[in-house]
């Protein structure tokens, strides 16, 4: 499936990130949450208490629902700009 992005929007150069061992195409400077959503990756983690599905919700850093492991540290996907070679772990995250 191809990524879905708005036409006519200026964006950075294409980059490749690795999500749970699989390559995902993104554009430099876009948020990781936006890149994952464009790649149809909406389930980012599970709730530690009840196991419910969690994903990006506010896209502005307020809710922390998108907290995942990025390059080995827990970060909010909506606040992190993608870069070439970024490694993202969703399974078993946070």
Biopython code that builds the backbone (N, CA, C, O; Angstrom):
import numpy as np
from Bio.PDB.StructureBuilder import StructureBuilder

atoms = [
    (1, "UNK", "N", (0.851, -1.169, 0.000)),
    (1, "UNK", "CA", (0.000, 0.000, 0.000)),
    (1, "UNK", "C", (0.901, 1.237, 0.000)),
    (1, "UNK", "O", (1.910, 1.270, 0.703)),
    (2, "UNK", "N", (0.544, 2.232, -0.771)),
    (2, "UNK", "CA", (1.358, 3.443, -0.834)),
    (2, "UNK", "C", (0.920, 4.448, 0.214)),
    (2, "UNK", "O", (-0.222, 4.439, 0.672)),
    (3, "UNK", "N", (1.851, 5.315, 0.585)),
    (3, "UNK", "CA", (1.566, 6.344, 1.585)),
    (3, "UNK", "C", (0.563, 7.348, 1.038)),
    (3, "UNK", "O", (0.540, 7.624, -0.161)),
    (4, "UNK", "N", (-0.253, 7.885, 1.910)),
    (4, "UNK", "CA", (-1.243, 8.890, 1.541)),
    (4, "UNK", "C", (-0.810, 10.237, 2.094)),
    (4, "UNK", "O", (-0.717, 10.405, 3.310)),
    (5, "UNK", "N", (-0.543, 11.200, 1.219)),
    (5, "UNK", "CA", (-0.150, 12.535, 1.649)),
    (5, "UNK", "C", (-0.857, 13.541, 0.752)),
    (5, "UNK", "O", (-1.223, 13.230, -0.381)),
    (6, "UNK", "N", (-1.042, 14.740, 1.266)),
    (6, "UNK", "CA", (-1.708, 15.790, 0.506)),
    (6, "UNK", "C", (-0.815, 16.252, -0.643)),
    (6, "UNK", "O", (0.385, 16.458, -0.460)),
    (7, "UNK", "N", (-1.397, 16.412, -1.813)),
    (7, "UNK", "CA", (-0.656, 16.895, -2.971)),
    (7, "UNK", "C", (-0.389, 18.385, -2.832)),
    (7, "UNK", "O", (-1.174, 19.110, -2.222)),
    (8, "UNK", "N", (0.719, 18.837, -3.398)),
    (8, "UNK", "CA", (1.018, 20.261, -3.424)),
    (8, "UNK", "C", (1.651, 20.814, -2.162)),
    (8, "UNK", "O", (1.878, 22.020, -2.069)),
    (9, "UNK", "N", (1.941, 19.962, -1.189)),
    (9, "UNK", "CA", (2.568, 20.397, 0.058)),
    (9, "UNK", "C", (4.073, 20.216, -0.075)),
    (9, "UNK", "O", (4.541, 19.135, -0.432)),
    (10, "UNK", "N", (4.839, 21.276, 0.211)),
    (10, "UNK", "CA", (6.291, 21.163, 0.162)),
    (10, "UNK", "C", (6.785, 20.266, 1.277)),
    (10, "UNK", "O", (6.265, 20.313, 2.392)),
    (11, "UNK", "N", (7.783, 19.449, 0.986)),
    (11, "UNK", "CA", (8.302, 18.539, 2.003)),
    (11, "UNK", "C", (9.777, 18.299, 1.771)),
    (11, "UNK", "O", (10.320, 18.628, 0.716)),
    (12, "UNK", "N", (10.407, 17.728, 2.756)),
    (12, "UNK", "CA", (11.825, 17.420, 2.680)),
    (12, "UNK", "C", (12.114, 16.278, 1.727)),
    (12, "UNK", "O", (11.222, 15.728, 1.081)),
    (13, "UNK", "N", (13.381, 15.945, 1.663)),
    (13, "UNK", "CA", (13.828, 14.849, 0.797)),
    (13, "UNK", "C", (13.309, 13.512, 1.324)),
    (13, "UNK", "O", (13.121, 13.354, 2.530)),
    (14, "UNK", "N", (13.078, 12.556, 0.434)),
    (14, "UNK", "CA", (12.653, 11.224, 0.883)),
    (14, "UNK", "C", (13.728, 10.588, 1.781)),
    (14, "UNK", "O", (14.924, 10.694, 1.513)),
    (15, "UNK", "N", (13.273, 9.935, 2.836)),
    (15, "UNK", "CA", (14.165, 9.205, 3.740)),
    (15, "UNK", "C", (13.553, 7.844, 4.013)),
    (15, "UNK", "O", (12.376, 7.611, 3.735)),
    (16, "UNK", "N", (14.353, 6.956, 4.554)),
    (16, "UNK", "CA", (13.866, 5.636, 4.926)),
    (16, "UNK", "C", (14.046, 5.463, 6.428)),
    (16, "UNK", "O", (15.133, 5.670, 6.967)),
    (17, "UNK", "N", (12.959, 5.078, 7.093)),
    (17, "UNK", "CA", (13.028, 4.762, 8.515)),
    (17, "UNK", "C", (12.736, 3.274, 8.659)),
    (17, "UNK", "O", (12.180, 2.659, 7.749)),
    (18, "UNK", "N", (13.104, 2.698, 9.784)),
    (18, "UNK", "CA", (12.880, 1.277, 10.021)),
    (18, "UNK", "C", (11.900, 1.138, 11.181)),
    (18, "UNK", "O", (12.167, 1.593, 12.293)),
    (19, "UNK", "N", (10.762, 0.502, 10.905)),
    (19, "UNK", "CA", (9.722, 0.321, 11.907)),
    (19, "UNK", "C", (9.562, -1.172, 12.162)),
    (19, "UNK", "O", (9.132, -1.918, 11.282)),
    (20, "UNK", "N", (9.908, -1.597, 13.365)),
    (20, "UNK", "CA", (9.857, -3.018, 13.729)),
    (20, "UNK", "C", (10.552, -3.884, 12.685)),
    (20, "UNK", "O", (10.061, -4.956, 12.333)),
    (21, "UNK", "N", (11.686, -3.418, 12.197)),
    (21, "UNK", "CA", (12.493, -4.186, 11.258)),
    (21, "UNK", "C", (12.134, -4.035, 9.793)),
    (21, "UNK", "O", (12.824, -4.588, 8.937)),
    (22, "UNK", "N", (11.079, -3.305, 9.479)),
    (22, "UNK", "CA", (10.649, -3.125, 8.095)),
    (22, "UNK", "C", (10.872, -1.683, 7.646)),
    (22, "UNK", "O", (10.618, -0.752, 8.410)),
    (23, "UNK", "N", (11.347, -1.491, 6.410)),
    (23, "UNK", "CA", (11.565, -0.124, 5.928)),
    (23, "UNK", "C", (10.241, 0.590, 5.652)),
    (23, "UNK", "O", (9.287, -0.008, 5.152)),
    (24, "UNK", "N", (10.206, 1.869, 5.985)),
    (24, "UNK", "CA", (9.038, 2.716, 5.728)),
    (24, "UNK", "C", (9.547, 4.003, 5.100)),
    (24, "UNK", "O", (10.497, 4.609, 5.596)),
    (25, "UNK", "N", (8.919, 4.418, 4.013)),
    (25, "UNK", "CA", (9.302, 5.660, 3.358)),
    (25, "UNK", "C", (8.660, 6.842, 4.066)),
    (25, "UNK", "O", (7.504, 6.782, 4.484)),
    (26, "UNK", "N", (9.432, 7.920, 4.193)),
    (26, "UNK", "CA", (8.946, 9.143, 4.834)),
    (26, "UNK", "C", (9.630, 10.322, 4.156)),
    (26, "UNK", "O", (10.385, 10.141, 3.201)),
    (27, "UNK", "N", (9.368, 11.520, 4.644)),
    (27, "UNK", "CA", (10.014, 12.726, 4.126)),
    (27, "UNK", "C", (10.678, 13.458, 5.283)),
    (27, "UNK", "O", (10.070, 13.668, 6.332)),
    (28, "UNK", "N", (11.925, 13.839, 5.080)),
    (28, "UNK", "CA", (12.682, 14.523, 6.112)),
    (28, "UNK", "C", (11.929, 15.725, 6.658)),
    (28, "UNK", "O", (11.382, 16.524, 5.899)),
    (29, "UNK", "N", (11.906, 15.848, 7.979)),
    (29, "UNK", "CA", (11.258, 16.984, 8.625)),
    (29, "UNK", "C", (9.820, 16.751, 9.034)),
    (29, "UNK", "O", (9.316, 17.462, 9.904)),
    (30, "UNK", "N", (9.129, 15.767, 8.432)),
    (30, "UNK", "CA", (7.756, 15.530, 8.877)),
    (30, "UNK", "C", (7.797, 14.786, 10.210)),
    (30, "UNK", "O", (8.777, 14.107, 10.517)),
    (31, "UNK", "N", (6.750, 14.915, 10.985)),
    (31, "UNK", "CA", (6.748, 14.238, 12.279)),
    (31, "UNK", "C", (6.658, 12.732, 12.068)),
    (31, "UNK", "O", (6.096, 12.256, 11.082)),
    (32, "UNK", "N", (7.221, 12.001, 13.010)),
    (32, "UNK", "CA", (7.166, 10.546, 12.940)),
    (32, "UNK", "C", (5.719, 10.070, 12.968)),
    (32, "UNK", "O", (5.366, 9.135, 12.249)),
    (33, "UNK", "N", (4.880, 10.694, 13.780)),
    (33, "UNK", "CA", (3.467, 10.305, 13.844)),
    (33, "UNK", "C", (2.797, 10.470, 12.481)),
    (33, "UNK", "O", (2.031, 9.603, 12.060)),
    (34, "UNK", "N", (3.077, 11.570, 11.793)),
    (34, "UNK", "CA", (2.495, 11.797, 10.464)),
    (34, "UNK", "C", (3.012, 10.772, 9.465)),
    (34, "UNK", "O", (2.248, 10.264, 8.644)),
    (35, "UNK", "N", (4.303, 10.466, 9.527)),
    (35, "UNK", "CA", (4.891, 9.480, 8.616)),
    (35, "UNK", "C", (4.282, 8.098, 8.840)),
    (35, "UNK", "O", (3.993, 7.383, 7.880)),
    (36, "UNK", "N", (4.088, 7.723, 10.097)),
    (36, "UNK", "CA", (3.482, 6.422, 10.399)),
    (36, "UNK", "C", (2.029, 6.382, 9.936)),
    (36, "UNK", "O", (1.587, 5.382, 9.370)),
    (37, "UNK", "N", (1.291, 7.449, 10.170)),
    (37, "UNK", "CA", (-0.097, 7.514, 9.721)),
    (37, "UNK", "C", (-0.182, 7.421, 8.197)),
    (37, "UNK", "O", (-1.041, 6.719, 7.663)),
    (38, "UNK", "N", (0.707, 8.124, 7.501)),
    (38, "UNK", "CA", (0.722, 8.085, 6.032)),
    (38, "UNK", "C", (1.038, 6.686, 5.518)),
    (38, "UNK", "O", (0.626, 6.319, 4.417)),
    (39, "UNK", "N", (1.767, 5.908, 6.310)),
    (39, "UNK", "CA", (2.099, 4.533, 5.939)),
    (39, "UNK", "C", (1.058, 3.541, 6.465)),
    (39, "UNK", "O", (1.285, 2.331, 6.461)),
    (40, "UNK", "N", (-0.078, 4.061, 6.915)),
    (40, "UNK", "CA", (-1.184, 3.254, 7.447)),
    (40, "UNK", "C", (-0.802, 2.460, 8.691)),
    (40, "UNK", "O", (-1.333, 1.375, 8.926)),
    (41, "UNK", "N", (0.109, 2.997, 9.478)),
    (41, "UNK", "CA", (0.466, 2.405, 10.767)),
    (41, "UNK", "C", (-0.208, 3.269, 11.824)),
    (41, "UNK", "O", (0.273, 4.354, 12.151)),
    (42, "UNK", "N", (-1.318, 2.784, 12.353)),
    (42, "UNK", "CA", (-2.097, 3.583, 13.300)),
    (42, "UNK", "C", (-2.005, 3.059, 14.727)),
    (42, "UNK", "O", (-2.173, 3.828, 15.673)),
    (43, "UNK", "N", (-1.743, 1.766, 14.901)),
    (43, "UNK", "CA", (-1.595, 1.204, 16.235)),
    (43, "UNK", "C", (-0.131, 1.330, 16.636)),
    (43, "UNK", "O", (0.724, 0.623, 16.101)),
    (44, "UNK", "N", (0.160, 2.226, 17.575)),
    (44, "UNK", "CA", (1.540, 2.480, 17.959)),
    (44, "UNK", "C", (1.977, 1.679, 19.177)),
    (44, "UNK", "O", (3.149, 1.319, 19.294)),
    (45, "UNK", "N", (1.074, 1.405, 20.058)),
    (45, "UNK", "CA", (1.417, 0.646, 21.266)),
    (45, "UNK", "C", (0.131, 0.174, 21.922)),
    (45, "UNK", "O", (-0.965, 0.449, 21.433)),
    (46, "UNK", "N", (0.271, -0.542, 23.038)),
    (46, "UNK", "CA", (-0.884, -0.949, 23.834)),
    (46, "UNK", "C", (-0.780, -0.335, 25.215)),
    (46, "UNK", "O", (0.316, -0.122, 25.732)),
    (47, "UNK", "N", (-1.914, -0.056, 25.799)),
    (47, "UNK", "CA", (-1.970, 0.505, 27.143)),
    (47, "UNK", "C", (-1.296, -0.461, 28.117)),
    (47, "UNK", "O", (-1.599, -1.654, 28.110)),
    (48, "UNK", "N", (-0.382, 0.042, 28.955)),
    (48, "UNK", "CA", (0.301, -0.858, 29.876)),
    (48, "UNK", "C", (-0.626, -1.473, 30.933)),
    (48, "UNK", "O", (-0.352, -2.560, 31.441)),
    (49, "UNK", "N", (-1.690, -0.798, 31.255)),
    (49, "UNK", "CA", (-2.593, -1.307, 32.303)),
    (49, "UNK", "C", (-3.628, -2.278, 31.757)),
    (49, "UNK", "O", (-3.783, -3.380, 32.283)),
    (50, "UNK", "N", (-4.333, -1.881, 30.715)),
    (50, "UNK", "CA", (-5.444, -2.696, 30.227)),
    (50, "UNK", "C", (-5.196, -3.338, 28.864)),
    (50, "UNK", "O", (-5.993, -4.165, 28.422)),
    (51, "UNK", "N", (-4.108, -2.972, 28.196)),
    (51, "UNK", "CA", (-3.790, -3.578, 26.912)),
    (51, "UNK", "C", (-4.550, -3.015, 25.739)),
    (51, "UNK", "O", (-4.494, -3.577, 24.645)),
    (52, "UNK", "N", (-5.271, -1.902, 25.936)),
    (52, "UNK", "CA", (-6.020, -1.285, 24.837)),
    (52, "UNK", "C", (-5.083, -0.656, 23.808)),
    (52, "UNK", "O", (-3.970, -0.243, 24.134)),
    (53, "UNK", "N", (-5.541, -0.592, 22.589)),
    (53, "UNK", "CA", (-4.756, -0.028, 21.488)),
    (53, "UNK", "C", (-4.578, 1.472, 21.670)),
    (53, "UNK", "O", (-5.521, 2.176, 22.031)),
    (54, "UNK", "N", (-3.366, 1.958, 21.420)),
    (54, "UNK", "CA", (-3.050, 3.380, 21.502)),
    (54, "UNK", "C", (-2.417, 3.825, 20.187)),
    (54, "UNK", "O", (-1.705, 3.065, 19.531)),
    (55, "UNK", "N", (-2.693, 5.071, 19.819)),
    (55, "UNK", "CA", (-2.114, 5.651, 18.614)),
    (55, "UNK", "C", (-2.018, 7.153, 18.788)),
    (55, "UNK", "O", (-2.358, 7.688, 19.843)),
    (56, "UNK", "N", (-1.558, 7.823, 17.759)),
    (56, "UNK", "CA", (-1.453, 9.285, 17.825)),
    (56, "UNK", "C", (-2.861, 9.860, 17.986)),
    (56, "UNK", "O", (-3.788, 9.446, 17.289)),
    (57, "UNK", "N", (-3.017, 10.802, 18.892)),
    (57, "UNK", "CA", (-4.329, 11.364, 19.171)),
    (57, "UNK", "C", (-4.346, 12.873, 18.963)),
    (57, "UNK", "O", (-5.117, 13.372, 18.143)),
    (58, "UNK", "N", (-3.517, 13.601, 19.684)),
    (58, "UNK", "CA", (-3.584, 15.063, 19.617)),
    (58, "UNK", "C", (-2.630, 15.660, 18.581)),
    (58, "UNK", "O", (-2.856, 16.774, 18.111)),
    (59, "UNK", "N", (-1.576, 14.942, 18.221)),
    (59, "UNK", "CA", (-0.567, 15.391, 17.248)),
    (59, "UNK", "C", (0.108, 16.708, 17.639)),
    (59, "UNK", "O", (0.617, 17.424, 16.776)),
    (60, "UNK", "N", (0.113, 17.031, 18.950)),
    (60, "UNK", "CA", (0.797, 18.258, 19.378)),
    (60, "UNK", "C", (1.515, 18.114, 20.710)),
    (60, "UNK", "O", (1.901, 19.116, 21.312)),
    (61, "UNK", "N", (1.701, 16.884, 21.182)),
    (61, "UNK", "CA", (2.516, 16.646, 22.360)),
    (61, "UNK", "C", (1.846, 16.754, 23.698)),
    (61, "UNK", "O", (2.530, 16.785, 24.721)),
    (62, "UNK", "N", (0.528, 16.813, 23.733)),
    (62, "UNK", "CA", (-0.173, 16.987, 24.999)),
    (62, "UNK", "C", (-0.562, 15.653, 25.640)),
    (62, "UNK", "O", (-0.456, 15.508, 26.858)),
    (63, "UNK", "N", (-1.003, 14.691, 24.857)),
    (63, "UNK", "CA", (-1.625, 13.488, 25.431)),
    (63, "UNK", "C", (-0.663, 12.333, 25.724)),
    (63, "UNK", "O", (-0.993, 11.479, 26.546)),
    (64, "UNK", "N", (0.480, 12.271, 25.106)),
    (64, "UNK", "CA", (1.458, 11.183, 25.249)),
    (64, "UNK", "C", (0.956, 9.810, 24.786)),
    (64, "UNK", "O", (1.573, 8.797, 25.116)),
    (65, "UNK", "N", (-0.120, 9.754, 24.048)),
    (65, "UNK", "CA", (-0.624, 8.474, 23.539)),
    (65, "UNK", "C", (0.306, 7.866, 22.494)),
    (65, "UNK", "O", (0.265, 6.658, 22.258)),
    (66, "UNK", "N", (1.135, 8.683, 21.872)),
    (66, "UNK", "CA", (2.016, 8.202, 20.811)),
    (66, "UNK", "C", (3.431, 7.913, 21.307)),
    (66, "UNK", "O", (4.362, 7.840, 20.505)),
    (67, "UNK", "N", (3.604, 7.746, 22.624)),
    (67, "UNK", "CA", (4.926, 7.460, 23.184)),
    (67, "UNK", "C", (5.389, 6.076, 22.734)),
    (67, "UNK", "O", (4.756, 5.069, 23.049)),
    (68, "UNK", "N", (6.498, 6.035, 21.994)),
    (68, "UNK", "CA", (7.068, 4.794, 21.482)),
    (68, "UNK", "C", (8.591, 4.861, 21.600)),
    (68, "UNK", "O", (9.139, 5.881, 22.017)),
    (69, "UNK", "N", (9.263, 3.789, 21.238)),
    (69, "UNK", "CA", (10.716, 3.760, 21.311)),
    (69, "UNK", "C", (11.286, 4.195, 19.966)),
    (69, "UNK", "O", (11.057, 3.560, 18.937)),
    (70, "UNK", "N", (12.035, 5.297, 20.005)),
    (70, "UNK", "CA", (12.645, 5.871, 18.801)),
    (70, "UNK", "C", (14.150, 5.948, 19.032)),
    (70, "UNK", "O", (14.616, 6.610, 19.959)),
    (71, "UNK", "N", (14.896, 5.263, 18.181)),
    (71, "UNK", "CA", (16.358, 5.228, 18.311)),
    (71, "UNK", "C", (16.782, 4.864, 19.733)),
    (71, "UNK", "O", (17.754, 5.410, 20.254)),
    (72, "UNK", "N", (16.051, 3.941, 20.356)),
    (72, "UNK", "CA", (16.420, 3.416, 21.664)),
    (72, "UNK", "C", (15.886, 4.149, 22.870)),
    (72, "UNK", "O", (16.117, 3.708, 23.996)),
    (73, "UNK", "N", (15.173, 5.261, 22.682)),
    (73, "UNK", "CA", (14.621, 5.993, 23.820)),
    (73, "UNK", "C", (13.127, 6.236, 23.624)),
    (73, "UNK", "O", (12.646, 6.309, 22.493)),
    (74, "UNK", "N", (12.406, 6.360, 24.722)),
    (74, "UNK", "CA", (10.969, 6.630, 24.651)),
    (74, "UNK", "C", (10.770, 8.090, 24.258)),
    (74, "UNK", "O", (11.280, 8.999, 24.912)),
    (75, "UNK", "N", (10.020, 8.297, 23.180)),
    (75, "UNK", "CA", (9.737, 9.644, 22.699)),
    (75, "UNK", "C", (8.305, 9.695, 22.176)),
    (75, "UNK", "O", (7.713, 8.667, 21.850)),
    (76, "UNK", "N", (7.762, 10.897, 22.103)),
    (76, "UNK", "CA", (6.435, 11.086, 21.524)),
    (76, "UNK", "C", (6.589, 11.230, 20.017)),
    (76, "UNK", "O", (7.274, 12.133, 19.538)),
    (77, "UNK", "N", (5.950, 10.341, 19.281)),
    (77, "UNK", "CA", (6.088, 10.318, 17.827)),
    (77, "UNK", "C", (5.650, 11.620, 17.167)),
    (77, "UNK", "O", (6.172, 11.985, 16.114)),
    (78, "UNK", "N", (4.702, 12.321, 17.773)),
    (78, "UNK", "CA", (4.210, 13.558, 17.164)),
    (78, "UNK", "C", (5.201, 14.706, 17.285)),
    (78, "UNK", "O", (5.071, 15.702, 16.575)),
    (79, "UNK", "N", (6.193, 14.590, 18.171)),
    (79, "UNK", "CA", (7.156, 15.674, 18.390)),
    (79, "UNK", "C", (8.515, 15.407, 17.755)),
    (79, "UNK", "O", (9.392, 16.270, 17.797)),
    (80, "UNK", "N", (8.705, 14.236, 17.170)),
    (80, "UNK", "CA", (10.004, 13.844, 16.631)),
    (80, "UNK", "C", (9.999, 13.952, 15.110)),
    (80, "UNK", "O", (9.195, 13.286, 14.457)),
    (81, "UNK", "N", (10.880, 14.778, 14.521)),
    (81, "UNK", "CA", (10.985, 14.804, 13.064)),
    (81, "UNK", "C", (11.747, 13.571, 12.576)),
    (81, "UNK", "O", (12.736, 13.164, 13.187)),
    (82, "UNK", "N", (11.290, 12.988, 11.488)),
    (82, "UNK", "CA", (11.969, 11.801, 10.960)),
    (82, "UNK", "C", (13.325, 12.178, 10.365)),
    (82, "UNK", "O", (13.544, 13.305, 9.922)),
    (83, "UNK", "N", (14.214, 11.206, 10.372)),
    (83, "UNK", "CA", (15.510, 11.359, 9.715)),
    (83, "UNK", "C", (15.899, 10.008, 9.132)),
    (83, "UNK", "O", (15.447, 8.964, 9.603)),
    (84, "UNK", "N", (16.717, 10.035, 8.131)),
    (84, "UNK", "CA", (17.132, 8.816, 7.451)),
    (84, "UNK", "C", (17.786, 7.859, 8.442)),
    (84, "UNK", "O", (18.664, 8.251, 9.210)),
    (85, "UNK", "N", (17.352, 6.602, 8.418)),
    (85, "UNK", "CA", (17.925, 5.581, 9.277)),
    (85, "UNK", "C", (17.305, 5.485, 10.659)),
    (85, "UNK", "O", (17.728, 4.654, 11.463)),
    (86, "UNK", "N", (16.318, 6.309, 10.953)),
    (86, "UNK", "CA", (15.646, 6.270, 12.260)),
    (86, "UNK", "C", (15.105, 4.862, 12.502)),
    (86, "UNK", "O", (14.576, 4.227, 11.590)),
    (87, "UNK", "N", (15.243, 4.384, 13.732)),
    (87, "UNK", "CA", (14.743, 3.069, 14.105)),
    (87, "UNK", "C", (13.606, 3.229, 15.106)),
    (87, "UNK", "O", (13.752, 3.898, 16.129)),
    (88, "UNK", "N", (12.473, 2.606, 14.798)),
    (88, "UNK", "CA", (11.272, 2.736, 15.610)),
    (88, "UNK", "C", (10.815, 1.350, 16.055)),
    (88, "UNK", "O", (10.751, 0.416, 15.256)),
    (89, "UNK", "N", (10.501, 1.231, 17.340)),
    (89, "UNK", "CA", (9.989, -0.025, 17.874)),
    (89, "UNK", "C", (8.570, 0.212, 18.385)),
    (89, "UNK", "O", (8.338, 1.026, 19.279)),
    (90, "UNK", "N", (7.628, -0.524, 17.790)),
    (90, "UNK", "CA", (6.234, -0.417, 18.206)),
    (90, "UNK", "C", (5.834, -1.582, 19.094)),
    (90, "UNK", "O", (5.215, -1.381, 20.138)),
    (91, "UNK", "N", (6.180, -2.794, 18.692)),
    (91, "UNK", "CA", (5.786, -3.988, 19.452)),
    (91, "UNK", "C", (6.494, -4.000, 20.800)),
    (91, "UNK", "O", (7.715, -3.860, 20.871)),
    (92, "UNK", "N", (5.723, -4.167, 21.861)),
    (92, "UNK", "CA", (6.289, -4.209, 23.199)),
    (92, "UNK", "C", (6.777, -2.860, 23.679)),
    (92, "UNK", "O", (7.493, -2.765, 24.676)),
    (93, "UNK", "N", (6.394, -1.834, 22.977)),
    (93, "UNK", "CA", (6.847, -0.486, 23.257)),
    (93, "UNK", "C", (6.193, 0.079, 24.509)),
    (93, "UNK", "O", (5.022, -0.186, 24.779)),
    (94, "UNK", "N", (6.938, 0.842, 25.256)),
    (94, "UNK", "CA", (6.528, 1.610, 26.430)),
    (94, "UNK", "C", (5.689, 0.786, 27.372)),
    (94, "UNK", "O", (5.261, 1.284, 28.414)),
]
sb = StructureBuilder()
sb.init_structure("model")
sb.init_model(0)
sb.init_chain("A")
sb.init_seg("    ")
for serial, (resi, resn, name, xyz) in enumerate(atoms, 1):
    if name == "N":
        sb.init_residue(resn, " ", resi, " ")
    sb.init_atom(name, np.array(xyz, "f"), 0.0, 1.0, " ", f" {name:<3s}", serial, name[0])
structure = sb.get_structure()
